[in-house]
């Protein structure tokens, strides 16, 4: 029994008889070029999906940080020990914020009092109340919480796509000042 590919090849041979070798060569060139160009196009599509989902994770993690800030009033600081339900609020906000839904995991990874020095944070320890430690630049220390979001990306075209070599799970870390 002939396969569909053998039947197609026979049909093409019969249709090319009488037209010369030029049409056969042109058809072969088209087949070769389409197969050569298909792999880069599939990679472009897959990398586009990877970057889109990476942006969605960033948005979800920022939404989780906003949820901590919204849920935990100044009375309930530090949030990890005095704000009940904060972990549930973080998870719910992260999963509701993007199209990644329940595939996103988000959690508070650390909390502490920091001074902002330029674009970095310097730990000041854990004072009794926020703002009791004065930073070197004269500003008051603040209670900062670190949220880490994670999403496992699955390539659309396994074995063909370069996204198989990109970092997965994708992680995003966000800091939020609570006071």
Secondary structure by P-SEA (a helix, b strand, c coil): cccaaaaaaaaaaaaaccccaaaaaaaaaaaaaaaaaaaaaaaaaaaaaaaaaaaaaaaaaaaaaaaaaaacccccccccccccaaaaaaaaaaaacccccccbbbbbcbbbbbbbcccbbbbcccccccccccccccbbbbbbbbbbbbbbbbbccccccccccccccbbbbbbbbcc
